[in-house]
Amino acid sequence: MTDKELLEMAAKAYVEPEWHGEASYMNGFMSKWNSLDNDADAFGLECHLNMDIEINEFFVIVRCPSDLDCVRVEVGFFMDKKKALRLAITKAAAESWSRAE
């Protein structure tokens, strides 16, 4: 799965965006929404989906509750912690959206 596909799925878990190339029209604003690169976008996604986050010395673990069961994503610290957290949040949101479809 490409980053663009991952972001599109994660965005749909947040709100149905209207995409225009790299930018999206979300919540009445045209923006370049990217929860993989932007802390605020990832934090908004985490809050909206009521995610549970655990950070230990080796992994970032994100749990995203859904109607059926909990989505759990683990990402190791092969990258910096903030980047790992944004990736885990984005993956959990995308997985949650795909299960709901």
Number of C-alpha atoms within 10 A of each C-alpha: 5 7 13 12 11 19 20 20 20 26 24 16 22 18 12 15 18 15 15 11 7 10 14 20 15 17 11 8 8 14 14 16 21 22 26 22 13 14 15 13 17 23 17 13 23 23 11 13 19 13 21 14 16 12 14 9 8 12 18 22 20 27 23 21 17 16 8 9 11 14 18 19 20 20 21 16 16 10 10 9 17 15 18 21 28 26 24 26 32 30 26 29 32 23 20 26 17 13 13 11 5
